[in-house]
């Protein structure tokens, strides 16, 4: 069972959310017939959307993350509600790119780096908030941190990961998002 843990420092200077999204990503791989690389790309975006969706305060809010970097995977989309329930898809679930020299999956090569990350936040009370940033790396976590820093204007760090077994099946997935709050002291930064 997946789990999100949220915390804030006692002085309110730093907020963090962490997630074990292994079940969600494993289920997505099975339902969509995803290759290992597509599992990593969609898994990272599902993980981020789940955490960010759960960070929304309104009960019926939704969050959509969409990334297209011009790579062979096409568009990767994830949609979450305010409870962290998430769903998503990729244009090309069977994309296969060579591993990086270090033996790791090359999500950036699958996603591409010539495009944008779009975020739509809908609170159910009128027009949704839409924002986008140019891709930084195509690795998704760095792109998301750039969006959060530019859009929310809060210094942000993000890590997202999907570990696959030698047979290509998902073994584990998770990540975290940390954000500095406006009242953060310089020593906290």
Secondary structure, DSSP 8 states (H G I E B T S, - for coil): --EEEEEE-TTSSEEEEEEE-HHHHHHHHHHHT--HHHHHHHHHHHHHHHHHHHT--STT-EEEEEEE-SSTT--EEEEEETT--EEEEES-TT------TTS---HHHHH-SSSEEEEEEE-SSSS-EEEEEE-SSSSSHHHHHHHHHHHS-S-EEEEEEEEE-TTS-EEEEEEEEEEE-TT--TTT-
